[in-house]
Amino acid sequence: MNNLLENFRLYLLAFLLPLLLSLVLTPLLRALALRLGKLDKPTDIKTHKVPTPLLGGAAIFISFSVSLLVMRFYTSFPTGTLRDLRLLLAGGGIMFALGLVDDLLKPLGLGVKTKFAVQFGVALLTAYYGIRIHFIQPDHLAFALSMLWIVGVSNAFNLIDIMDGLSAGQAALAAFGFLLIAFPSESIYVNFASAALAGAALGFLPYNFSKKYKIFMGDSGSLFCGYVLAVIAMGTRYSDVNPLGVYAPLFILAVPIYDTVFVSVMRLRRGHSPFLGSRDHFALRLEHIGFTRRQVVRLSSLATLALALFAWLITQVPLAWGVLIVSVLAVEFVLIGLAIAKIKI
């Protein structure tokens, strides 16, 4: 009991430290972006009204990284945990740098091929050094799927970053979801990384919502958050009670994954490249039929919160109940997808 309480205190500290850092750093980086003229300007595809400072992703990345480095000296990590955290910080740092360069080079940015080459390189190194899917055989298939998972989830958070609070809010809630499942297990790097990302993302959100002090996290923040969550998802056990528990990460990350699949399908149906921007996102369709942006973000957040609880449930209940939960949620997703697809925009 004492050990459990001590772990809880450590994870609380791992959450509060990046939260405070992010609250302090975000307005400073906003001021820097304004001084440097690094603004995200409206286009036909982008839906904001006025040029908005970037560099919010730097606040999230710095807050997350500093908090984990501080926790390294505050507690004793096992060797395996230290290795995994170093790998997470290294891979996340490269993803952040890739997004930052793309942000700084706007409106042109980096090419799709360049970005994918770097992302797959990071995914390859992450899987090679041991953070990958372990429940699929043969190993080479698990290795390939791990790389696709990392790149896919990273870009899913980038794609969904189209409304204030949507991507960062999803990142914070997903991090809490993974912490819920991993705690109080010995998946220590998952627990600390989840708590730190939740704090860093939440500290950014008030400024992202603000009219007076608005700032975007840019590709640097969305790619970083997506990468961290993809890696976290592969760091804990889900199927100790029933084998369907392995679907838990899909439920926790369902909103960004759903939007990515939905947008890609809609673009391909029109004969367009899935890598070119469009207004096909579910969030913009909901806005088109009368929801405000705040309402869309709240609905998305409530959906992720509910799905995270269901994800936890399927790791705890017997197989028969797991089958029922997965079946009902799958049907709901199909029905919702069909309904949203009918909205013309």
C-alpha positions in Angstrom: 0.0 0.0 0.0 2.8 2.4 0.9 4.6 1.6 -2.4 1.4 2.3 -4.3 0.9 5.6 -2.6 4.5 6.6 -3.3 4.2 5.7 -7.0 1.0 7.8 -7.1 2.8 10.8 -5.7 5.6 10.4 -8.2 3.2 10.2 -11.1 1.3 13.3 -9.8 4.6 15.2 -9.7 5.4 14.0 -13.2 2.0 15.5 -14.3 2.2 18.8 -12.3 5.7 19.7 -13.3 5.2 19.8 -17.1 1.8 21.4 -16.5 3.4 24.3 -14.7 6.3 24.5 -17.2 3.9 24.5 -20.1 1.8 27.3 -18.6 4.9 29.4 -18.2 6.7 28.6 -21.4 3.8 28.8 -23.9 3.3 32.6 -23.7 7.1 33.1 -23.8 7.3 31.1 -27.0 4.3 32.9 -28.4 6.2 36.2 -27.9 9.2 34.7 -29.6 7.1 33.5 -32.6 5.7 37.0 -32.9 9.1 38.6 -32.8 10.5 36.1 -35.4 7.3 36.5 -37.6 6.6 32.7 -37.4 2.9 32.8 -38.0 0.4 30.3 -39.5 -1.5 32.2 -42.1 -5.1 31.4 -43.1 -5.6 29.6 -46.5 -8.5 28.0 -48.4 -7.8 24.8 -46.4 -6.9 26.2 -43.0 -9.9 27.5 -41.1 -8.5 30.1 -38.7 -9.3 33.7 -39.4 -6.0 35.6 -38.7 -2.3 34.8 -38.8 -1.5 33.0 -35.5 1.9 32.4 -33.8 3.3 28.9 -34.0 5.9 27.3 -31.6 3.3 26.0 -29.1 4.7 22.6 -29.8 8.1 23.7 -28.4 6.4 24.4 -25.1 4.9 20.9 -25.0 8.2 19.2 -26.0 10.4 21.2 -23.6 8.0 20.8 -20.7 7.7 17.0 -21.3 11.4 16.5 -21.7 12.5 18.6 -18.7 10.0 16.9 -16.4 11.2 13.4 -17.4 14.9 14.5 -16.9 14.0 15.9 -13.5 12.1 12.7 -12.5 15.2 10.8 -13.6 17.1 12.3 -10.6 14.2 12.3 -8.3 13.6 8.6 -8.4 15.5 5.4 -9.3 14.5 4.0 -12.7 15.3 0.4 -13.5 17.8 0.0 -16.4 15.1 -1.1 -18.9 13.0 2.0 -18.0 15.9 4.3 -18.5 16.6 2.8 -21.9 13.0 3.1 -23.0 12.7 6.7 -21.8 15.9 7.7 -23.6 14.6 6.1 -26.7 11.3 7.9 -26.3 13.0 11.2 -25.8 15.4 10.7 -28.8 12.6 9.6 -31.2 10.3 12.3 -29.9 13.0 14.9 -30.3 13.6 14.0 -33.9 9.8 14.1 -34.6 9.6 17.5 -32.9 12.6 18.8 -34.9 11.0 17.5 -38.1 7.8 19.3 -37.4 9.6 22.5 -36.2 11.5 22.7 -39.5 8.3 22.2 -41.4 6.6 25.0 -39.3 9.5 27.4 -39.8 9.6 26.9 -43.5 5.8 27.6 -44.0 4.0 28.3 -46.2 6.1 25.9 -48.4 7.3 23.5 -45.7 9.0 20.2 -46.3 7.9 17.8 -48.9 5.7 14.7 -48.1 8.5 12.3 -49.2 11.0 14.0 -46.9 8.7 13.9 -43.9 7.7 10.3 -44.4 11.4 9.3 -44.9 12.3 10.8 -41.5 9.2 9.4 -39.7 9.8 5.9 -41.0 13.5 6.2 -40.0 12.5 7.1 -36.4 9.9 4.3 -36.4 12.6 1.8 -37.6 15.0 2.8 -34.8 12.2 2.7 -32.2 11.2 -0.8 -33.2 14.8 -2.0 -33.6 15.6 -1.0 -30.1 12.7 -2.9 -28.6 9.6 -0.7 -28.4 7.3 -2.5 -30.7 4.2 -4.8 -30.9 4.9 -8.2 -29.2 1.7 -10.1 -29.5 1.9 -10.6 -33.3 3.8 -13.4 -35.0 6.0 -13.7 -37.0 8.4 -11.1 -35.7 9.0 -9.4 -39.1 5.3 -8.8 -39.4 5.1 -7.3 -35.9 8.2 -5.1 -36.7 6.5 -3.8 -39.9 3.2 -3.1 -38.2 5.0 -1.3 -35.3 6.5 1.1 -37.8 3.2 1.7 -39.6 1.6 2.2 -36.2 4.1 4.8 -35.1 4.0 6.7 -38.4 0.2 6.4 -38.6 -0.6 7.7 -35.1 2.0 10.5 -35.4 0.3 11.8 -38.5 -3.2 11.2 -37.2 -2.6 13.8 -34.5 -1.2 16.1 -37.2 -4.2 15.7 -39.4 -6.7 16.3 -36.6 -5.0 19.6 -35.6 -7.6 21.7 -37.3 -9.5 23.3 -34.4 -8.4 25.0 -31.2 -8.0 22.3 -28.5 -8.8 19.3 -30.7 -5.4 17.7 -31.2 -3.9 18.7 -27.8 -7.1 17.8 -26.0 -7.1 14.4 -27.6 -3.4 13.9 -26.7 -4.0 14.8 -23.0 -7.1 12.5 -22.7 -5.4 9.7 -24.5 -2.4 10.0 -22.2 -4.7 9.8 -19.2 -6.3 6.7 -20.7 -3.0 4.9 -21.1 -2.0 5.9 -17.5 -5.4 4.5 -16.3 -4.6 1.1 -17.8 -0.9 1.0 -17.0 -1.2 2.1 -13.3 -0.4 0.5 -10.9 1.5 -1.9 -13.0 5.3 -1.9 -13.4 5.1 -0.3 -16.9 7.0 2.5 -15.4 8.1 4.4 -18.5 4.5 4.3 -19.7 3.2 5.8 -16.5 5.7 8.6 -16.3 5.5 9.4 -20.0 1.7 9.4 -19.9 1.6 11.7 -16.9 4.2 14.1 -18.4 2.4 14.3 -21.8 -1.0 14.9 -20.2 0.5 17.8 -18.1 2.4 19.4 -21.0 -0.6 19.3 -23.3 -3.0 20.6 -20.7 -0.7 23.5 -19.9 -0.8 24.5 -23.6 -4.6 24.3 -24.0 -5.6 27.6 -22.2 -3.5 29.6 -24.7 -4.7 27.6 -27.7 -8.3 28.5 -26.7 -7.5 32.1 -25.9 -8.5 34.9 -28.3 -6.0 37.4 -26.9 -3.0 35.0 -26.4 -3.8 32.4 -29.1 -1.0 30.1 -30.2 -0.9 27.0 -32.3 1.3 23.9 -31.5 2.1 23.4 -35.2 3.4 20.2 -36.8 6.1 20.1 -34.2 3.6 19.6 -31.4 1.2 17.3 -33.1 3.9 15.0 -34.5 5.6 14.9 -31.1 2.4 14.1 -29.2 1.4 11.4 -31.8 4.8 9.8 -31.6 4.8 9.7 -27.8 1.3 8.2 -27.7 2.1 5.6 -30.3 5.2 4.5 -28.3 3.3 4.6 -25.0 0.6 2.3 -26.5 3.1 -0.4 -27.2 4.6 -0.3 -23.7 2.1 -2.1 -21.5 0.1 -5.3 -21.3 -3.5 -5.4 -22.3 -4.5 -9.1 -22.6 -3.8 -10.6 -19.2 -7.6 -11.1 -18.6 -8.8 -11.6 -22.2 -7.1 -11.4 -25.6 -9.4 -8.6 -26.8 -7.6 -6.3 -24.5 -5.1 -5.7 -27.3 -7.7 -3.5 -28.9 -7.6 -1.0 -26.0 -5.1 1.4 -27.7 -7.4 1.6 -30.8 -10.2 2.8 -28.6 -8.1 5.3 -26.7 -6.8 6.8 -30.0 -10.0 6.2 -31.9 -10.9 9.8 -32.6 -7.7 10.8 -34.4 -7.4 7.4 -36.1 -11.1 7.6 -37.2 -10.6 11.0 -38.7 -7.4 9.9 -40.5 -9.2 6.9 -42.1 -12.3 8.9 -42.8 -10.5 11.8 -44.5 -8.3 9.4 -46.5 -11.3 7.4 -47.8 -13.2 10.5 -48.7 -10.3 12.0 -50.6 -9.6 8.7 -52.5 -13.2 8.4 -53.4 -13.0 11.8 -55.2 -9.7 10.7 -56.9 -7.6 13.0 -54.7 -4.3 12.2 -52.9 -4.9 11.5 -49.2 -1.8 13.6 -48.5 -3.3 16.8 -49.9 -5.3 19.0 -47.6 -9.1 19.2 -47.7 -12.1 20.0 -45.6 -13.3 16.4 -45.3 -12.6 16.2 -41.5 -15.4 15.0 -39.3 -15.0 18.1 -37.1 -15.6 20.5 -40.0 -18.6 18.5 -41.1 -20.1 18.8 -37.6 -19.4 22.5 -37.7 -21.1 22.7 -41.1 -24.4 21.4 -39.7 -24.5 23.9 -36.8 -22.2 22.8 -34.0 -19.8 25.4 -32.7 -16.1 24.7 -32.6 -16.2 24.5 -28.8 -19.0 22.0 -29.0 -17.2 19.9 -31.5 -14.1 19.8 -29.3 -16.2 19.0 -26.2 -18.1 16.2 -28.0 -14.7 14.7 -29.3 -13.3 14.9 -25.7 -16.4 13.2 -24.2 -16.1 10.5 -26.9 -12.4 9.9 -26.0 -13.1 9.9 -22.3 -15.9 7.3 -22.8 -13.7 5.2 -25.1 -10.8 5.3 -22.7 -13.1 3.9 -20.0 -14.3 1.2 -22.3 -10.7 0.5 -23.2 -9.9 0.0 -19.6 -13.0 -2.2 -19.2 -12.0 -4.6 -22.0 -8.7 -5.2 -20.2 -10.6 -6.2 -17.0 -13.7 -8.1 -18.0 -14.0 -11.8 -19.1 -13.9 -12.6 -22.8 -17.7 -12.7 -23.4 -18.1 -9.2 -22.1 -15.1 -8.1 -24.1 -16.7 -9.4 -27.3 -19.9 -7.5 -26.5 -18.1 -4.2 -25.8 -15.9 -4.5 -29.0 -18.9 -5.5 -31.1 -21.1 -2.6 -29.9 -18.4 0.0 -30.3 -17.5 -1.3 -33.8 -21.1 -1.0 -35.0 -21.4 2.5 -33.5 -18.3 3.6 -35.4 -19.7 2.3 -38.7 -23.1 4.0 -38.1 -21.5 7.3 -37.1 -19.1 7.2 -40.1 -22.0 6.6 -42.5 -24.0 9.5 -41.0 -21.0 11.9 -41.1 -20.2 10.9 -44.7 -23.6 12.1 -45.8 -22.9 15.6 -44.6 -22.1 17.7 -47.6 -19.4 20.4 -47.2 
